[in-house]
């Protein structure tokens, strides 16, 4: 359990210097994506690359279908993940 919170405690002082409330919100989104990729066993670099391509091709309305959880629980996409 201690190792799970270590990154949060180490970064705590750094987060004081995010410059703005918006910067804090964006940092929270980034950390959430990173941790969800870890939780669902996705390679972060591959996830970000494929998600950005899909959003460009399909539009931002498809974003809800591209979350780490959605990609690992959807049967067809689960097969894609295993094949990769």
C-alpha positions, 0 to 999 in steps of 0.5 A, spaced: 500 500 500 505 504 501 508 503 494 501 505 491 501 512 494 509 514 494 508 517 487 503 522 489 507 524 495 513 525 491 509 529 486 505 533 492 510 539 492 511 539 485 504 540 484 504 547 487 507 550 481 502 548 476 501 555 475 493 555 474 487 551 476 487 549 469 494 546 469 492 542 475 485 539 472 490 537 466 495 534 470 489 530 474 486 528 467 493 526 465 495 522 471 488 518 471 489 516 464 496 513 466 493 510 472 487 507 468 492 504 463 496 501 468 490 498 471 487 495 465 494 492 462 495 497 456 501 500 454 501 507 455 504 509 449 500 505 444 494 507 447 495 514 446 497 513 439 491 509 437 486 513 441 489 520 438 488 517 431 481 514 432 479 521 435 482 524 429 479 519 424 472 518 428 471 525 431 471 527 439 464 524 440 468 517 440 472 519 446 467 515 451 468 509 447 476 509 447 477 509 455 482 504 457 476 500 461 472 501 454 477 498 450 479 492 455 471 490 456 468 491 449 469 483 446 471 485 439 476 490 442 479 485 447 481 480 441 484 486 438 488 487 444 490 480 445 492 480 438 497 486 438 
